[in-house]
């Protein structure tokens, strides 16, 4: 090899080396561009998924901590099965009525999955099949949400019954269907009225008042297309938002940040808060319940209220930041690119979300109006 190199003129060796180096550089640059492009593509896709969440929590689920812990799974399987995420709070209310979030089948989806009670022993499988069943019933009900809820309890036969009797859910149709079905099965001795008020009607098949039972755990309205919506009046924007800010400002200089703080009255009295407990406290001062003191987190707060475009933010809107995790920090927008929150070094204070600032670089575009 050494002899061969001696026979090749030096200028050709230098030129060949430069060509090889150039080709190697192009190959490395192409690889970097391809990888960077994939990262950018993933980043853009993640951003779209987060910000255009379909109105997660357009209404408010007023449920126990046991149910609240299933919210990430409900969101996961709503996305998997192509169900608009605005239905997540309704499904949380449904789970509250079915099980209170307890047991291995919190959505009571065994019968819809395998035709018999008790075949599901995994909470995640229960959520998976429960969301799938909810979506199926919703579509068959032509997005009549109340019809969907009642059919989740009665079974698909109720949808057929309603379609033959006006095509829209009414409480009267629920009672009459329960009466008819009870007459068919009461000889088995396996059915009894779950509600004493239904005994005089002999409406003892299923729960004829199931819709109201679920909706008592949900605050919001239902639009003509069957989608949950925020309450028509009130809200944290405008005058109500200013009141929330004024209430929160009373704690400036009087608190310190403690992760997990603010979830007991003794913590509150001592001025120990974290970001989500402070937001909950501020709204409580103006008569708005956005979750239980002991169970509030950034993840529970993001299920509340109406999704707002960041361009339309008003004082009192709730803003989220990706810090140690997605939606890891939360505060209350006060206007002029500032928010009021409980931060690690300052306790309750006003901070900037202008571009180039710490929180400005971490603001993820999620804005909720309570």
N, C-alpha and C positions, 0 to 999 in steps of 0.2 A: 504494500500500500504506500509506503514511504517513497519507493522508486517511482510509482505512478504519479504521485504528487509533484516530484521533482521534474517530471517530463512536461507538466502542464504549466504554461506561462503564468506568472504571478498575477497579471492583470485579469486573467480569466478566473483565477481562484478568488480574487477579491470581488469581482463582479458576481460570480456565482453565489458567494457568501451573502452579498447584499440582497440578491434576489431571494435566497432562502429566508433571510431575516424578514424581508418584506412580506413574503407569503405567510410566514408564521404570525407576523403582526396582524395581517388581515384576518387570519383564522381566529386569533384570540379576540379581535374586535368583534367579529361576527358572532362568536359565542357569547360575549358580554352583552351585545345588543339583543340577541335572542333571549337570553336569560332575563335581562332587564325588561324586555317587552312582556315576558310572561308575568313578571312581578307586577308590572303596571297594569296588565290585564286583570290579574287576580285582585289587585288593590281597587281598581275601578269597579269590578264586580261586587267586591265586599262593600264598597261605599254605597252602591245602588241598593244592595240588599238591606243595608242598615237604615238609610235615610228614607227610602221609598217602601217602608215596611207595610204599606197597605192600611195604615191607620191602626197600628197595634194599640189596643186599649182605647178605642174611640169612646167607649163607655167605661164605667168603673165597676170592677168586681169587688164586692164587699164580702170577702170570704175569710176563713180562718187561715192561720199560718200553715196548717197541714195541707190545705189546698193550694195556697200561694206557692209552696215549694215546687208544685208541678207546672208552674207557668213556663219555665224553659222547655220542658218536654212537650207541652201543648204547642208552643211556638214551633218547635222542631218538627213535629209531625203534621202540623198545619202546612208548613212549607213543603214537607215531603209529599203530602197528598194533594197539594195544589189548592188549599183552602185559604181564602183571604184571612189575614192575621187579625182583622178587626173582630172576628168571631171568637178569639181566644178568651176575652173576659166572659162572654156568654157561656162558653164551655166550662170555665172555672165555676160559674154560678151553678151550672148543671151538676158538676162534680160535687159541689157543696151539698146540693140536695140529695144526690145519690148516696154519698158515703162520708161526707165531711172530710174527704182526703185520707180516710183510714182504710186499712186492709190491703190485700194484694190485688184487688180489682176495683180501684177507686172510681172508675167510670162505669162500673157494672156492665161491662161489654161482653161478658161470656156468652149470653144467649144469642146476641147478634153475630158472634164469631163462630160458635160451634153448635148452637141450638140447645144448650143446656147450661144450667147454673153451675159454677164452680170449676169450669175447665181452664180458666186463666188464673195463674198463680204468680204472675210477674206484673208489678205496677206499670212498668214501661210498656209491656205488651198490652195491658189494659188501655193505656193512653193511646197507643198506636191504633188499635182496633176501634177504640171509642171515637177518635177523631175521624177515622175512615167511615164509620157508621154514621156519625153526625153529618158528614159531607154528603153521603149517599141519600140520607133522609131529607136533607135540605134541598137537594136537587129534585128529588121526587115530589117534594112539596112546592116546587116552583118558587123557592125562596120566600115562602110564607113562613117566617121564623117561628111564630107561635104554633103553627101547624107542625113544623119540624120538631119543636120541643115536645108537644103532646104526643107525637108519633114515636118519639124516642122512648116514651113510657108505654104507650098502647101497642106499638108495632105498626107495620106498614099498612095493615088493613084499615086503619083510621084515615089514611090519606085517600084511599079509594072511596070510603064512605063520604068524606068531605067533598070530593070531586063530583059525586052524584047529588050533593045537596048544597049547591051554591058555589062550591069551589074555594071558599075561604074559611079559615078557622073561626069558630065562635065558641064561647063557653057552653052554650046550649047544645051544640053538636057534640061536644066532648061528653056531656052528661048523657045525652041520648044514646051515643055509641056505647058508653059504659053500661047502660041499662040493657041494651040488646045483647051485648056479649056476656053479661052476667047471667042472663036467662039461659044461655047455652051451656054455661059451665057450673052453675051453682049446685047442681046435683052431685058434683064430685066432692064437695065439702072442702075444697082446697082454696076457696076464695072467700074473703071477708072484706068489709069496708075498711079501708085504711083511714078514712075520714068519717067521723060520726055524723056530720051534716049530710052525707050522701046516703045514709041508711033510709030515710023516708022516700028517697027516689029509687031505691034498689039499684043504685049506680055504684056497684061494688067491684067492677072489673078495672084493675089498674087504679090510677089516681086521676080522677076527672079534673082535679084542680092543680094539676102538675105545672102548668104554665106559670100561674101566679106563684107557686111554690119556688120555682127557679128564679123568676124575675125579682123576687124580694131580695135576692143577693146581688142584684145588678142595678146600677144607677145609670140611666141613659134613656134614649128614645130609639125607636125602630123605624127606619125610613120605609118608603113605599116599595123599594126593591128588596126589603127584608134585611138590610144591613144595619148593624147597630150604629147609633149616632150619639153625639154629645147632647146633653140637655140643651134645649133651645134658649134658655135664659140663664143668667148668672155667669159663672166662669171667672177665671183669674185675670183676664185682660181688663183694661180700662180702669174704672173706679175701684172695682174689687181688687184688682192687681196692686193698685197704689196702697190700699189698706194692708195687704199682705206685706208689702215692702216696709211700710211704716211699723208694722208689728215686729218684723224681723230686725229692723234697725235698732230697736230698743235693747238688743243683746250685744251690739257692737262694743268691744272693750270689756265685756263682762263674762266672757266664756273662754274655754280652752278646748282644743280639738282632742278627742279621745276616740279612737276607733272602737265602734260598738257602744259608744256612750249615748246618752239621751233616751234610753229605752226603759227608764224607771223614773219615778217622780223624784227620787233622791238625787239621781244624776242631773235632772233638769234644775232642781233647786240649787245644786252646786255649780251649775253652768258648764256641765260636761256634755258635749254634743259631738256627733260626727256630721257629715254633710247631709245624709238623708234624714236623720232624726231632727236636724234643725229645720229642714224644709217642712216636714210633717208638723212640727211645733208651730211654725209661722202660720200655716194654713189653719191649724186648729184655733188660733187666736181670733180668726175672723169667721169662725163657725163652719169651717169646711173639714170634713173627715176624709183624709186621703190614705188611711190605713191604720192598723193598730200600733200603739206605741211600741210594743215589744217586738213587732215583726217587720217594721219598715226597713227597706233597703233601696238602693238605686234600682234594682230589678223590679221591686214591687211598684215603685213610683212610676216607672216607665210604662206600666200597664194602665195608668190612670189617664183620664182626660182625652182631649182631642189633639191629634197631630197637627202641627202648624208649620208652614213653610218658614224657614229662618228669615226670609225677606219680610215676613209679616209679623215678626215678633213685637209684642207689646209688654210694657211693664207688668210684672206679675206672672209672666209665662215661665215655665220651668225648663231649664237648659241642662244638657248632659255632656259629659266630657269623657274621652277615652284616656284614662290615666293608667292605673295598674292593670286594668282590664277594660273591655268595652263597656261603656256607661259606668265607669268606676267612680265618677264624681258628679254631683248635681248641685244646682243652685237656682236662684230666682233672678230673672232678668230685670234690671232696673232702668234700662235705656242707655243710649250713648255708649254702646259697646262695653257695658259694665254689668256685673251680676253680683248679687248678695249671697254669700255662702259661708259655710264653716270650713276653713282651710287649716292645714296642718300647723303652719307656723304662726297663724294670726288668730285662730278662733273665728268667730263670726266677724266678717269684714267684707268690704266691697273690693272686687278685683276686676281687672280688665280682661276682655276677650278680643282686644284688637289684634290684628295680625302682627306676628313677631313676638307676642307675649307668651308666657308659659301656657295659660289657658286658651289663648287665641289659637295656638297651634294644636290644641287637643280638643277643641270644640268639634263635635262630630255631626252637627246639623240636626240632632234630635231635639225638638222643641215640643212641649206639651202644654196645653191650656186646660187647667182644671176647672 
